[in-house]
Structure formats: C-alpha cells, structure tokens
Amino acid sequence: MIGASFLTILAMVAIAHGAFNCPSKDGQYEDSKQCDKYYECNDGIATEKLCPDGLVFDPLNRKVNKCDHVFNVDCGDRLELQPPQPTKKCPRRNGFFAHPDPSVCNIFYNCIDGEAIEITCTTGLHFDEYSGTCVWPDSAGREGCGVVDKKLKDGFECPKESQVDTRGMVVDHPKFAHPDDCQKFYVCLNGVTPREQGCSDGTVYNEEQQRCDAPENVPGCEDWYKDDDKKP
C-alpha cells in the first residue's frame, strides 16, 4: 500500500513539472491549452496522450474513444494543436478537407490515416469545411467557386485531349514539361485548370517518368545546373 506522504510527494513533483493533476475519479481529461491532447488517469497517475492527427478531444463524448472531427467539438480556449502530418492530398492525416483549387467547391477529401477518398457533392451543392458536409452555396459562403483561369500568364493552356497512363486510364491531374525551364512543369487540375509547379533545387522535370529527376536522366537538361549563377 502506498503511503499518503509518498502520494503527496508525487503530486508536488507533478505540479512542479507542470504535469496534469488527476481528479479523484479515473477517466480521460482534456488538456487546458491543446485541443488534441488529453490525459488518461488511473489511480491518480496521468498518462499524456494525443488524438490521431486531425482529430480533437471531446470531454463530453460518452464513447470510449473521445477523439472526434474538429467540426463536432467545441474546443473553446484550447486552441493549440499538434504539428500536422500531411500527405499528398491531406493537410492532416484525418479529417474532411476542401479541394486545393479554391475554384473547385464541389469536391472534397475524406482523409483517414493519411489516405484520401475523393468525394463529389450532389449537383448544386458546395463543400462546407465547418460542417464537413455538402450544403447550399449560400450556406457554404465560399468565394471564387467556378471562377477558373484557363490560361497562365506565360500562355500555357491545358490540352483538350485527356492524358492516359500506361493502363489506358485517364490521368486525373496530368503534368506537362515547361518549354524553356527544365526545373518547372505544369499540372492540369482535373485536366482543365493549369498550375505552374517546380522541382526542388538540383532536380529537373522528367516528362517521360512524370516526376522530378536527376538532370543526367533527362535529355536536354543534363547541364541545367552547371551555369547556376547565370540563371535568373
């Protein structure tokens, strides 16, 4: 049996180190500052835990797993969150997220542990990130929907013909090499909206492989970085 004096010492040490002080009842308790952090209390001992990235802790949730989507939880003053763990289409590993192109308001992504499922709203509806659902445009209040610039400043436009992969499947967001800059390339979002992208320093765009690559692997771009100081 642990003595009362020993428990008092433990409590004093915990307070001195800013650790969570458990209530008398075992359970899960929210952090005062961070909405996705909580404490599991057993016999007066607190274990610090984090919700999966993108979810936050709801102290009012009666389920065993009290981590839920942001739009379902009132975080109040608990405004801090853990650093994001983004993947290709997911700003955080879990949650519902708008399409990266602000003009595309009817498509969103349901991210589950970093895997994105693309969802299209029913015709006429827009995705509302504050409710995680499709709603009427006036309720979503999103700007720029459907306003798409089909031509970039340098004159590039997405080809009308769909690009297909080696399996004969249509490529959702086809890429194209820049005519003058080995480091740059174009992406056509949903095949129609052009965006200019760039490879990281030291690499160039390989149109054949559809990815950034070493200069020596791309004919015509082998010496792209040899005269680096002369580049604008």
N, C-alpha and C positions, 0 to 999 in steps of 0.2 A: 504493500500500500504506500503510495507516495505521500509524504508529509505535506501539511498545509504550507509550512515555511518554504519548502522546495518549490511548490507551485507559485508561491508569491514571488520568489526569485525569478522563476521562468517568465512570469508576467512582466516583471520590471525590466528584464533583459529585452523582451519583445517590444515593450514600449520605447526603450532606449534606442532600438534599432529601427523604429518606425514600422514594426510588423503589425499585422492585423490582430486586434484583441477580440477573441471569440466571445460571443454571448454565452449564457449558461446552456442554451439549447443547441444541440448538434444540428448541422444543416449547411446550406450554401448561402453565402452572403456577398453582396456586391462591394466592389471597391469604391471609395468615395470620389475618385477622380477619373478612373479609366472604365469606360462602359463595357469593354470586352474582357475585363479582368474580374475574377471573383475568388472567394476563399471557401474551401471545404473544411468545416470544423468538426473534429472528432475528439471527444474527451478534452475539450478546451484547447486543442492544438490545431492551428490553422495551416492548411496547405494552399499555397497560391496557385491558381490555375488560370488559363486563358481559353476563351471560346475559340473555335476554329476561325481563321482569318476571314473577316467579312460579316461574322455574326456577333451579336452582343448579348450581354447577360440581362435577363429579366427576372428580378427578385419576386415578382408577383406571379410568375408562371408556376402552375401546380405540378407540372411534369418533372420527372427526374432530371431530364436534360433541359435546363432552363435557358440555353442559348438559342436565340431566335434572330430573324431578319430585322434589320435596323428599323424598317417602317412599322414593325409591330411592337416596338419597345420605346417607352419614354425614358430617354437617358438623363433628362434633367440637366444638372450641372456636371454630370460625368462625361465630359467632352473628349477626353483623350482616348486614343485607340492604339493598338499595337502597330508596328510598321507593316505596310502592305506586302503581300507575297504575290505579285501579279504574274499572270501567264499571258499567252498571246492575245486572247480576247477578254480576259478577266482582270479588271483593275485590282480586285481581291479574289481570293480563292473561292469564296462563297458569296452568293447574292444575285440580285437581278440588276443588270446594267444596260444602259442605253447603247445604241449603236454608236461607234466612234465618229461617224459622219453626222454632224448636227442636223443636216438636211433630211436624214433618214429617221423619221419619227415613229414609223410603224413596225420597226424591227428591234428586238432587244435580245439579251443573252441571259439565260439562267445558268449561273456558274455553280458547279458542285465539285468541291475539292479540286478546283483549277480546270475542270473540263467544262467547256462552254456548249450549251444547247441553244441553237438559234431559234427564236420564236417570232412569228409574224402575227401582228394583231389582226383582228377581223377588219375587213374593209371599212374605212372611215374613222377608225379609232387610232389613237396615239398612245405610246407607252408613257406612263407616269412613274418616274423613279421614286416618288414619295409614297406611293402606294404599292408599287411592284406589279401593277396591273395595267391593262389597256382601258382607256377612258375616252370620252368625247374630247376633241381638240381644245374646246374652250376650258375644260376642266384641267387638262394637262398643262396648258399655258406655255407650251414650248414655242420658241421663235425660230424662224428660218426653215421650217419644215417644207420640204418640196422645192425650196429655192436652191437650185443646183447650177453651179457654173460649169458648163460643159467644156470650156476651153481654158487652159492655163495661160499665163502671161506670155510664155515663150511660143504659144501657138499649138501646143500638143492637145489633141483630142483623142478620146478612146475610140478604137476601131469599131465599126458597126458589127463586124463579124465576131461571133463568140470564139473564144480560145478554148481548145480542148486539150486534155492531158493524154498521156500515153495509153490510157484505157478508153479513150474516146469520150470521157466525161467532161462536161462544160466546167471550166475553171471559174469559181465564184469571183475572185479578185485577181484578174490576170495582171502580170507585170511586163514591162517593156523597157528596153535599154534606152538611155539618153543618147541622142545622136552625136553629141560633142563632148560629153563629160563621162569618163569611164566610171567615176565614183557614184554617179547619180542614176536613178531609174524611175520609172513611173508605175504607179499602181492604179488600176481602174476599179474602184469600189463598186461591187455588184455589176461590174462590167461596163458601167456608164459614167461614173464620177471620177475624174482624174485627180491624182495627188502625186506630187513630186516627193521622192524619198531618196535617202543617201546611204551608202555603205560606210562602215567605220573606217577611220584612217588606216591606210596600209592595205586595204582590200578594194576590189573593183566589182562591178556587177557582171555576172556571167549569165547572159541571156539563155544560153543552152541549158544550163543547170538550174536557172530561175532562182539564183541566190548569190550572195556576195562571196567572192572567192579571191585567191591569191592572184596578183597580176600576171604571173607567168602562165597561168592556166587559161587566160583569155586573149586570143589572138587580136593584136592591135592595141592592147592595153599593157603590154609587158613592161614598157618604160614609163608608165604613167606617173610614178612617184620619184623617178630619177632626177627630175628637174623641179623638185618641190618648191624651191624658192621663187620660181618664175610663175607659179600658179596664183591666180587672183585670190 
